[in-house]
Amino acid sequence: MKKKKKKKKVVAGILVVGLLTTVPLTPGFADAPKWTSVNVYEEQDGSKFNSENYDFVKFSQIGSKLKAIEKQSNRVKVDVRGTSADGHPLYVVTIADPDSHGKFGKIQALRKQMFKNPGKAQDWIANNPDFKVPIMINGSIHGTEFAGTDAILQLIERFATENDQETKNILANNILIFNVVQNPDGRVDATRFNGEGIDLNRDFITQSQPETRETAELIKEWNPMVFLDTHGYVKNYAPNRQGLIEPCTPPHNPNYEYDLYNKWAYKQAEAMENEIMMKKGQFSDNKLYQNMQGVYIPQRNDKDGWDDYPPIFTPMYAMYHGAYGHTLETPTNDWDGVRWMYNAIIGALNFSTENKQAMITDQIEMFKRGINFDHPFHKEGFFPKAYILPVNEKDPTVTNKAVNHLINNDIDVVQAPKAFNVDGKSYPKGTYIVNMDQAKAGLANTMLWKGEDITNDIDAMYDISAWSLPELWGFEAIPTQSSVDVTTTKLNKISEEGSVSGKGPFLIPNSSVKAVNLVNTLLQQGLPVVRDSKGNFYTEAAANKISEAVKESGIQVESTAKVPADATPLSNLKVAILKDGGISKVQSHSGTKLSLRRLGFEVTEVTPVEVAEKGLKEFDVFVYSGSSNLITVITSASNKEFGPQDKAQEAKLRANITNFVAQGGKYIAVGSSASQATKTLGLTDDTINNGGSDSNGIVKVNYEGAGLTAGYGQDDLGFVYRPTWYTNTGNDKVVARYANTDDFFIAGHWRNNRNAKGQAVMVKEQDKDVTLIGLEAGFRDHTDYLFRLLSNAIFEK
């Protein structure tokens, strides 16, 4: 599924497994032998995360089959566009009339005209009715949702080889781009997430993973008119309405030009539904399909609970590139489910073919509004004229990362070669500027704005409701309604290089992820580093010993007069993080794991069983950042293997963790569930308080500003997901509290948040080395600004 619905739904029943009768797969697709990857993972026949499985096409068969089809057809081009986190190939298949091959560059160049002179592009469309539009179909971003890729394989075979009138008509008007398996790791392992444990359909604002970067690049390359994202499994969300096709319920992200999108997306959804219903006789005698009266279309059939608000989902991200984006959720995990998906996609293709001229004209209109700074359905002032991004000369790494991210997402960024003034403030040369009179202004704004508090606007949200890059990555993006009157230079990419100046000792500021990574690199090289109470780092190593690492970091490291007297030596620490194998289909520790690795720590994932049987004696630090169930015997079949296997092992696990702390080990709990587990382990006597499970957002936090919270201050920022706060903290040192003001909740969705106002959100036990962090400091590898709370907790003596 695209996201977890907040309403309880009926669980799937027993499947009737059978091959489709129309457009059969090439013989051999369903007969693969067992296969073992280079990573020694056995390819799975079925998933423990699904109650229903079928003989889906194994990933190991797909590459050879695509190549065989390519050899048979002059319509097909097969590419490998990089590799997944686990090293599996990412296949992209492009299908078009033979006459169109060799002209893709020209077609893409014509589409670039949309961003430079959209009026001219619209005129060209009006005068050239034989043009072709790109349609992109994304396969199984969630590894367990096998039906999407299986439907895509059948569509590839059809459009490669068939010559019926419907096939010829679609190919005469469209270029089909199939991202065949967007999550190979998940398909091989039969898990929802990729090899790093990341749900890729939550990664499109961050783009931390190679798979999402590849898809984003593909979207940017083609700017598809329609984007279809294949998922499963949704049924009975409304009586006898099987499957789901977007568009969504409110709230709609205000950065869309939603009127242009919805004008066509809703009609296209109905066209997909009509195709499914027209072919109802093709399904097996499964009563679910034979009694089907339609498809659940959230916008039509519900008031909330399936929104398109955050840009973290693939179709929502594609919408900012002008696509009519749809999530397609097939009802069942079987060949009937494949047939449902196949028919839905054919319905979308026929609709696009029939309406391509008007649809692409309106797609171009979105770009025209951006270029002309003309947003007729937005309140005046919603879009600033520009964002100004100042640069920290000594540590430009955070802002540079943001600028490269914007550029990689097709957003124009310029740089001022001289100082300038805006709104009475002076900015130095080298300042970056994002002018908002550009084609993809909506994407630029959704990345750079602060967000909004939508708590009172809607009852239910799916997922995050705030994601501001400036606030959660830690750079300035100053909006202005004034014109920025300065000559600028357009940027293509920023390459950064650090430098060392002076003879030492050298100061490394506690200013960024890259700065902490530099410190860990030096420690791992055996060089001495100390840390003061303000969190800054110092080394007396010679300049030539540190220069290579500093150059790589992008930090400007300078000499300092002396090392503060309170500075204490650091050592290269071994960090363990408790591994969540996938409780509730999520590896909830993964974001924190990736955060720690980006900070430069040596991090080892340890399962609950490994901790029970081997203990933690080889580690210095133990991080708990996952489900509270990890320390408990789990009885459900899908989750059982992720925790201790019996009560005796559960007792050993808990004893080994508490003994680790008793012997001086450092224990850090991150987030709500980990805090509750810490209470269960007896490592804190605090009361653990929680907001709603669907509450999340950006908050104001008052940090102590030294030691555990060095580098942070009063009226600063944090991020919460299932918000947590601590009371009865008499035995703790409270180092951070939610701001004690009614407006402490800045952006997102959190009902009854006043209960947390002024309460403790980060504490340290006084009699043992146990730190509780109620903020989501490593959330999905996105909250870079908060990562240093993790490094502070690890380094603090």
N, C-alpha and C positions, 0 to 999 in steps of 0.2 A: 504494500500500500504506500501511497505517497506520504501519508501522515497518519497518525493515530487519531481516529475519531473519538470524541469525548463521550459519545453515546454508546450504550451497550448494544451489540449487534449479535445476530445469530451466527453460530460457528458452523463452518462447512461440514457437510455430511460425507458419506462414502461416495467415491467417484466411480464413474463408468469410464474405463480407459479404452480408447480406440483411436485409430488413425483417422484423420480427416478424409472424407471421400472426394473433396474437391481440391485441386492443386496439390496432389500428394507430394511428399518429400521424396527426393532421390533415394533409391534403395541403399541401405547402409547407414542412414542417419540414426536409426533406432537400434542398431546391432553392434555397438562399439564394445570392444573388450575393456576389461579393467585397465585403468591408466594411472600412472604415478608421475607427478610433476617433478621438476628438478629440485623442488623444495621438500620432496619426500612426503607430500600430502597426497593421500589417495583421493581420487576424484569420487565425489559422493553420488550415490544413486538416488538418494532422497534426503530431505532436510528434517532435522529434529525440530526445526522451528515451525514446520507446517504439520497440520493434522492430516493433510491429503498430499499425496505425491503421485507422479506418473512417470512414464519412461521418457523423460524429456531428453532433448539432444544434448549430449555431453560436450563440454567446451573443447575437449581434445579432438573432436571430430570436425569442428567448425572451419578451421583454417584450410584443411585439405579440400573440404567440400566447396568452399568459396572459390578456391583456385580452379577446381574442376568446372564449376559453373562459368567462371571467367573465360576458360579456354573454349567453352561451347558457344559463347555469345559475344558478339561485337558491341553489345550495349553496356557491358559491365566493366567497371574498373575497381579492383580491390587494392586497398592500401593498408599498411600498418602504420598507425599514427602514434607511435610511442608505445610504452609499456605501462602496465598497472603497478601498484605498490609491490606486488609479489613477483613482478617481472613477466607477466603474461602479455601477449600482444593485444593491442587495441585495434580491432578491425573496423575499417570504414569502407562501405561499398557504395559507389555512385553509379546510378543507372540512368541512361538517357538514350534517345535516338542516336544511331551511329553518326549521323551528320553533326551532332552536337559535340561529340568528343573532339578534343583538340581546340575547342572554342570556349572551354570553361573559363579560361583567363579573361577572354573578352566579355563573357557574360558577367563575371564578377566585377570587371572594370565598369561595365554599364551600371551595375548596382551601386558602385561607389559614387556614381553621379548623383544618386539620391542624397548624399551627404553634402555635396558641393553646390548643386543647382537643382533642388528638388522640383521646381516648376518645370524646368527643361526635361527632367526625367518623366514627369507626368505627361507632358506633351508627347514625348517619344512613345510612351505606353499607348496613348490614344491613337497614334498613327501606325503602330506596328502590332496588330492583333495576334501575330504568329509567335510572339515572344514566349520564352519558357520561364517558369518561376521555380525556384528551389523549394522543395518540401523536405523537412528533416524528420526522421523517425528514430527515436532513441530506444535502444533495447535494454530492458531489464537492469536498470540502475540498482535495484535491490536484488541481490543474487538469488534469493529464494523464489522470486517471482518469475519463474521459468517461462511462462507462457508468452511473454512479450517477445523474447528473442526467437522462440519457436515460430511465432507468427511472422516475424521479420524474415526468417529463413525461407518460409513458404512464399512470401511476397517477392523476395529476391529471385527465387526460382521462376516464379510466374513472369515477372517483368523482364527477366533475362531471356525467356524462351517462348512465351506464348504470343499468339498473333490474333486473338479475338478482338472484336471492335472496341470493347471497353479498355483493354490493355493498350491498344494502339492510340486511342484517344487520350488516355492519361499521359502516355509517353510523348505524344505530340505537343503537350502543353506544359510539361513539368520536367524538372530534373530531380530525381529521388536520391536523397542522401541518407543512407542507413548507418547509424552508429550501432553496429550489430550487437555487441555485448559491452555495455558501458561499465560493467563490473565483473570482469573475468574472475577475480579472486573469489568473489561471493558465489559465482556459479560453480566453480571448482569445489569450494568448501561447503556449498549449500548453506550459506549464511546471508543475512541481509546486508552486511557491511563489507568493506574491502579488507585487504590484508593488514592494514594498520588499525582496523577496528572502527573506521569512520563511516558513518552513514553518508554516502556521497550526495544524497538528495537533501542534505542540510549544509552543503559545503560551497554553494555557488556565490555567496558574498565573500567568503574567505579564500576559496580555491587553494586549500592547503594540500590537496592530493593530485597526483599526476593525472588521474582519470577525469577529474573535474576541469583541470587546466586544458586537457585535450579537447573536451567537449566545448568549453568556452571559446577556444581557438577556432573550432569548427563552426560554431555559431557566428563568430565574428567574420570568418572567412566568407561565409555564404549569405549571412543575414536572411535566413529562410523566411518565406512568407507565412508558412505554417510550421509549427513544431508540435509533434505528438510524442508523448512520453509514456511508455508502456509499463503498467503496474498490475497488481492484484493483491488481495482478492476481496471484493466488496459485493455483498448480496443482501437483499431484504432490508436495505436502508429505507425503503418505502415499500408498501405491500406489492409484491409481484413485479417490482422494478429491480432488475438484476444488472449488476455492474454499475459503473459510475463514469460519467463524462463531464469534464468541466466546460463551461465557466462556473465560477465559485460563488459562495455566499459572501455578503459583507463581513468585515470591512475590506474594501479594496484599497490597496496602497495609493495614497494621493499623488505619488510621483508618476503614475501611469497617465496616458491620454486615454482614459478608460472608455470614453464614448466611442472612439474609433475602434478599439478592440472589440467591445461588446456588440457593436453593430453587426459584426460578422461571426464572432465566436459562438454566440448563442445559436444562430441559424445553422452553423456547421455542426454543433453538438446534436441538434435535432436531425440533421442529415445522417449523422453516424447512427443515431438511434433508429432511424427509418430503415437503414441498410440492414442492421441487425435483425429487426423485426420482420423485414421482408424475407430474410433467409432463415427464419426460425425453424423451418422444416429440415434444415441441414443438421440440427443438433440431435444428439442421441435421445432416447426416451426418458432421460432424466427429467423428473417432474419440474424441477426448478426452472429449466429452460422451456419446457413445453407449456407451462403455465405463465410464462413471462408476458407481461403486458407493456413493458417499456423499460427504459433505463433511468436510473436516478441521476438527474442533472441538478447539482446542488443549488444553483441559482433559481431554478424553477421549483424545486421540491423541498426546500428548507429555508430557514431564516438565518442560521448561523452554524458554526461548527466545521466548515470546510472552506476557509477563506484563502485568498491569494495575497495576503498582506506582506509577509516577509519575502525578500528576494533570494532566499536560500534554496528554494526549490527550482528544479531545472526549467519547467515551463514558464515560471514567473520571471526567472532571469532572462529567458529568451524573449519575453514580452518587451523588455527594455531595449531589445534590438529590433523591435518592430514586428515580431512574429505574433501570429494568432496561436497562442500556446494552450495546449490541452493536456491534462493528465487523463489517461484512460485506465480504469481499474476493471479488469476482467473479473467475472464472478467466481470462477473456480480454477483450481490448479490441476487441469487435465486437458485432454484434447478438445473438449467442448469449450473450455476457457480460451484455448488457442483460436478456435473458430470464431468466438465472440470478438476477440481482438483483431483478427484478420478482417472480418466484415466491417468493424468500426473504422479501420484504417482505409479500406476501400471506399466507405461512405465519405470520409474526409477528403480523399483524393478526387472523387467525382464532384463533390461540392466545390473544391478549389478550382477544378478545371472549368466548371460552368461559370464561376464568378471571379476568375482570376483578375480580369481587368479592373473591376471595381475594388476588389480587395487590395490589390497592390497599389492602386491609386491612393487608398486610404492609409496604407502602410507608409507610403512616401509622405503623406500629409503629416504624419507624426514627426518625421524628420524636419519637415518644413516648419512646423510650429516651433521646434527647438531652435532652428537656425534663425528664425524671425523673432524669437523671444515673444511668441504669441501663443498663450495658453488660455483659450476662451472659457474653459470649464474649471479654472483654478482661481482662487481668490487672489486679488492683486497683492503682490509682495510675497506670495508663497515661494516662488523661485527668486533667489537673489540674482543680481546682475553678474556677480562673480564670487568666487571663493579665493581668499588670499592665504597662501601657505608659507609662513615664515620658516626659516631653516636655522637650526642650532648648529653653529659653525664647528663646535668641538665634537658633537655627536649628531651628524645629520642622518643617521641610519634609519630612524623611524619615519621621517618625512620622505626620505628617498624611497623606502619600501612602498609607501602610499602612492607616491607619484608613479613609480613603475607599475604598480597595480592598476592605477587609473588608465595609464597608457595601454597596458595589456588588454584592457576591457573597452578599447575603442573610444576613449575619452581624450579629448585634446587638452594638453597641459602646456603652458608657455612659461618662460622664465624672463625676468626683468634684468637686463644687463647693467642697469643703473638704478640708483635710489629713486623712490617716488613717494607721493603722499596720497592717501585716500582717507576720507572722513576725519581729517585733522590728525592722522597718525602717519608717521614716516616709516617706510620699509626699506631695508638695505638692498643693494644689488644682489642678485642671486635668488631673490624671493620667487616662489612659484605662484602661478595664477591659473585658475580654472574659470575661464569665461563661460557663462551659461548660455550664450547664443550659439549653441552647437546642436548637431542632429540628435545626439543621445543625451540630451539635458536631463531627462528623467532618471537615467542610470547614474549620471554624475551626482544628481541631487540625493538620490536614495543612499548613495555611499557616503556623502559628505554632510548631510543634515544631522541635527541632533536627535530627530525623532519626536514623538509626541506621546502623551499619556492617553491611551484609548480605553482606560478601565471602565469609564461610564458610557462608552459608545456601544458596547457589545457584550453579550453574556459569556460567550465561549470563544476561545482561540485555539488553534492547533499547536502552535509552537512559538518560537521567539517573536516578540513584538517590538524589539529594539535591537539595533546592531551597529550603531554609529561608528564608522571607522575612526574619525578623529578622537572620539571619547574612549573607545575601547582599544585602539592601537596606540594612542598617546601622542598625537601630533595636533598642531593648531590648524584649523580651517575656518578662517574668519569670513563670514558672509557680509557682503556689502550690496546696498541698493544703488550705489554710485558707480558711474563708469570709471574704469581704471585707465587713466590717460598716461600710458607709457609704452614705448616701443618694446616689443618682446620678441623672443626667439622660440619657435616651436620645438618641443622636445620629442625625441624618438625613444630614448632610453637613457637612464642615468647609470653610469658606472662609477662606483665609489672606491676609494683607496685610502686606507688609514696611513698615518705617519707618526713618527716619534721625533720629538724635538727636545734638546737639552741633554744633560748628562746624568740625570736622575738625582734622587729617587723619583719615580714616575707615578703620577696620579691617574687612575682609571675611574671615571665617575660612575656611580651607580645609576645610570641614566637610561638604559635600554636593554633589550634582550641581547643585542650584539655585544654590549659592554660586558654583561655577565658571562656570555659565551667566551669572550676573550680571556676573562679571569680563569675560567675552567680549563681553557686550552693551555694557559701558562702553568697551572697546577699539574696538569697531566704531563707536561714536559719536565716536571720536577723543579720548576722555578719558584722562588719564594714570593708569596703574596700575603698581605695583611689587610684587615678590614677594620674601619673605625666605627664609632657608634652612629654616625650619620649614614653608614652603609657604603661609603666610598672605599676604593681599593688602592693599594700602593704596592709597588715592587721596587726593590733595590737591585734587580738583575740588570746587567749591562744592556745598553740600547741595542747592540747587535744580536743579543740573545732573544729579544722580544719583537724585533722589527718585522719579521715575516708574519707572525700572528697578528700584530697590530695592523699591518698593511691589509691583510685579509678581512679584518673586522670592519674597516671603514671608519674607525674612531681616530680622532686626533689626540694623541697622548703626549702630555707635556710634563716637564720637570716640576717639582714642587719644592718649596724651601725645606720642609721637614715632614716626617711622618708623625701624625698625632700620637701622643703618649698612650691614648686609650686603644690604639689599634692592636688587634689580636691576630696571631698567625692562622692561616687557613690551610687545610689539607685536601687532597683529592679524595672525595667521599664516594663510597659505593651506595647507590640508592636503589631500593626495591620498591615496586609499586604492586599492590594486590590486583591481580588480573581478573576482570569480569569477563567470562567467556562469552556472554551474550544473554544475560537475564533480560527478559522482556524484549528480546531481539536487538539489544543494544550493548555494546562494549563500553559501559559508561565511564571507564577509567581512561579511555584512549586519548581524549583531549588533554588531560593532565600529563599523561605519558609523553605525548608529542611536545607539550610545552616544556617539560623538564629536559628533553633531549635538545630542543632548540636553545635552551639556556646553557647547554654544554655539559650537562651531568651524564655520568655513566648510569643508565637506568636499566634495570632488569625486571621484567614482568615475572611475578611469582604467583602461581595459582594457590587457592586455599589448601588443596591437597599437598602441594609442595611445602607450604609453610607448616602444615601439620606434621609432615614426615621428616622434613629436613631442618626446620627452624629458620632463624634469621641471623645466625651467628656470623655469617660472612659479610653482612651488610652494616653500614653505619646509620642509615636512615630508612625508615619504613613509611610509605605514603599510602593512605587509604583514600580512594577517590572513586567509589563505586557503590553498588547496591548494598544496603545493610544486610541483605540475605546471604552475602558471601561467607558469613561466619556461622551459618546455620545449615543443618541438613535440609535439603530441598527435596520435596516429593514429586513435583511435576516432572513429567517425562522430558519435556523440552529444556528444563533448567537443571535437572538433577546432577549432571556431570560437572557443573560449574562450582559447586560448593563441596563441603565435606560430605563423605559418602555414608557415614553413620555417626551415631552419638559419640562413640569413642574417638573418632577422628575429629569431630567438632570440639571435643574437650581438649585434645592435643593442640589443635589450631589456636584456640583461645589462650591456652597456657603458654604456648610459644610466643605469642604476641606480647602478653603481659610480662613474661620473663625477659623478653628483649628490652622492654621499657625499664624494668626493675634493675637491669644490669647496665643502664646508662644509654641505651639506644634512643635515637630521636624518632618520635612518632608524630606524623602530621596528618590530620583529617581535613579533607576538602569537600565542602558542600553538605547538604542536608542529610543524605543517607549515611555518609561516612561519619558525620557527627553523632547520629543516632546509634550507629554501630559502636562508636567509642564509649557511649553511655552503657551499652549492653556489655561491653568488655570490662566495665568497671574502671576505666581510665579517666573518667570525669564524673563529678557529681552534679554538674550543671543541668539545668532543665533545657532541653532542646525544643525550641518552638519553630513551627513551620507555617508558611503561607500555603496557598493552594498549589496543587501539583501542576496546574497549568499557568501559574503566575511567574512572570519573569520581567526583567527590564533593567534599566540603568538607574542607579541610586546615588544620592549624595552621601558621602562617608567622611567622618572626622577621624583621621588617623593620628596616632601619637606622634609619628614623624621621626622616630629613631628606632634602632634595633630591628625588631620584627617588621616594622612599618617604615623603615628608612626609605627615603625617596618619595614619600607621600605626605600629605599635610591635611590641614583643616579644609572643610568644604571641597573635598576631593571627590573622586568617582569610584564606583564599583559596579559589579554586575551580579544579578541574582537569578537563579532558576530554581523553582520551588524554594522561595526565600526562607532563610534561616536566621534565627537570633537566639541569644543565650541569656537566661536569667538564673538567679541564685548562683552568682559567680563569685561568692565570697572567698573561695580558695584560689581564685585566678588573678592574673594580671590582665586587665582589659586594655587592649592596645588599639582597638578601633570600634567605633559605634556608628550606627546610622545617624545622620544629622538629626538634631532635635527640632526640626521644623516641619510644618504641615506639607511643604513642597519637597520633602526629601526624595520622593519618588519622581524621577524626571521623565522617563519615557518607558512605555511598555504596557503591560496589563497585570494589575495586582489589586484584587479587591481586599478591602479591610486592611490596607497596609498601615493604617495609623497605629495598629497594635505593636508595630516594630519601631516606631519613631523613637529615636534616642537610645535604642537598646544595643547591647554589645553584639558585634558581628565578627570579632576576631579576639581570641583569648589564649593565654598561655597558663597552663597549670603551674603553680608555684613550687610544688614538691616533686615534680617529675617533668621530663622533657617531652611534654605533650602539648601540641598546638592545634587549636580548632579554628578553621577558617570557614566562616559561613558564606562568604562570597564564592562564586564560581571562578576561581582565579585562572583556571586553564581550560575554560569552556570551549570545546570543539576546536582547539588550537586557534581560537579567534581573539581572545581577550589579551592581546600582547601587553597592553598597559599594566595588567595585573600580574603578569608572570613573575615579576620581581618580588611579589609577596611570597612566592614559593621559594625562590632563591634566598630571600631574607630568612625564612623559617629554617632552611637547611644550614645556612652559614652561622646563624646566631648561636652563640655559646650558651 
